[in-house]
Amino acid sequence: MSPSDYEYEYFNVTFPAQYVAQVEINRPAKLNAFIEKMWINLGAIFRRLSHDPDVRVVVLTAAGDRAFTAGLDVQAASQSGVPATASQDLDTARKATAIRRHIQEFQDDISAIEQCEKPVIGVLHGISFGLAIDMTTCCDIRLCAKDTRFSVREVEIGLAADIGTLSRLPHANVPMAWVKEVCLTARDFYAEEALRVGFVSGVYESKAAAMERAHELATLLASKSPVAVQGTKEVLNFSRDHTIVDDQATMESERMMLVYEHKTKGRKLVPGGVSIMSEEDIVMVISAHPDIVVINLPIKAGQTHIDLFKADLIADTQSTEAAKKANTTTTTTTNEICEEVPWRVFLGYEWVGHSFEELVILTPDPARSAAEAIAETN
């Protein structure tokens, strides 16, 4: 896409390198302080970038030399928006509901940065108050210029930060005692302190130098597999918010589901080991017998697994590579295999070491049906 496809008031969206997008907050005359239109547009931009196939990395920065952002434009907020214009005729509960919805929408737009599938690099400089912390705690990598002046400012103006800082800063790998100190006192802290506690991963001599480093990182990330990079971001974010046990269990579940859905075009299994398959499916049958294997058995649309067992497991099987190397072209039938040798049946295009649906049945016996054999193993 071109910059013309991303025309949003108070933002400049450019593409400084292949697969790299740059989002620049653009209200420098007001120190890039946010009004409602700005956070609505910010959320729209990041949701769109998240799904843009031509974007793999996003750099978040701000126009002007004085400030990344001074935070919320308190004067504008006091004169417009839901908190200022809620009808005086409403009772307290309805006013509170309207304000809660307003805050939730605000939070959702800022959270769009974190929810963006692509890595986001935040580059701070100058005054970086309030919303600067909200937004950059959503970023995956934070860099800043040496002149950056930070503050969780809300307590200073009689508020509790409610857009994300108090939720995300404790998870930003910084000491909790330090988090509480800067949030409760609303004091300023500077670039070197931010680097020391781990809030940023690099401090640079100037905004230009910080931007140069951000573009180097972005270009490097954009050169890598987007599937690998985006998957890594998702797992890291999940790991931050869950236990190791939850993380590993979810990763395995999602991995199996992704592979299964890819292999079966999204079809789901029916309980009891019977599913209706399409003609695109292929079944792989592996035998414990060393000399035979059945591979790539196409099936007809509408067949179930039981139909498949009846139709195909008693069919002739193909010799393995071992048999071929022995200069034999003998074809062995299932009826000639010892009855104690089990068959392992897999649904999918290939056997990857384990099954998403695996059934073990005895070698077919002409004296009984395949359905009876299956029932005996359940």
PyMOL commands that set and color helices and strands:
alter all, ss='L'
color gray80, all
select helices_A, chain A and resi 3-6+28-30+36-51+74-79+82-85+92-115+131-136+154-157+165-171+176-185+191-197+207-222+226-241+244-264+305-312+321-325+334-336+370-377
alter helices_A, ss='H'
color red, helices_A
select strands_A, chain A and resi 11-17+20-25+57-62+67-69+120-124+127-129+141-145+149-151+189-190+202-204+282-287+292-298+318-319+342-347+358-362
alter strands_A, ss='S'
color yellow, strands_A
deselect
rebuild
show_as cartoon
